[in-house]
Amino acid sequence: MMLGATLGLAACASNPAPPPPPQVATTAIRPTAPPAVAEQLISGPDEAATAEMIWALRGGLNVAALQCGNRSLSDNYNKILKQHRSILNEAYAAEQARYGKQYGKAGIARHDVAMTRLYNRFANLPNRARYCGDAARLSAELLALPSDRLPGVARRALARLDPAAPPIVNAAR
C-alpha cells in the first residue's frame, strides 16, 4: 500500500503546475465624443428638394429596411415614418397631384410604375453592403433632424443611398 502512495506522489511531482497566463499590458482608451449625428452623411447647407426627391428618399429607405436584414434600420425607418409623417404625406400628395395633372386617370398607375422602377433600382444596387451601411447611418441621422429640415437634406441623403438616384428622379419629371 505504501508503494502505491509513493508512486502517486512521485507522479504528481513530475508534472509541474502550468505556468500562469502571460500578463498583457493594457492602455486605457479615453472615449471621444462622436461627431454630431446629423453631420455624418448629410452635412451641408439645406437646399430645396422636390416632392419626388423626398418620396424617393423614403422609397430608398423602405427598400433598405426590407432587404438589409438590419433590425435597427427597420426600427429607424418606422420611426422616420412617424416622426416625419406630415412632410412625407405632403410629398406623397404632391406626387399624386402632379401625376394626376400630367396623366389624368392614368396618373396613379403611372406613379406606381415609376415607384416600382425606383424600388427595383435600389433592390439591385451592385454594392449592397455600402447601400445598407449608408441607409442605416442615414436613418439615424434623419431621426436626429427636425421635420422642417427633411426637405433641405433629402437630395443629399438620396444621393448617399445611390448617387445616380437624384438625376433619375429629376429625369422622370
Protein Blocks (a to p, Z undefined) as FASTA:
>chain_A
ZZmmmmmmmmmmmmccdddddddddddddddddddfklmmmgccdddddfklmmmmmmmm
mmmmmmnopaklmmmmmmmmmmmmmmmmmmmmmmmmmmmmmnommlmmmmmmmmmmmmmm
mmmgfblmlmmmmmmmmmmmmmmpcfklmmmmmmmmmmmmomklmmmmmmmZZ
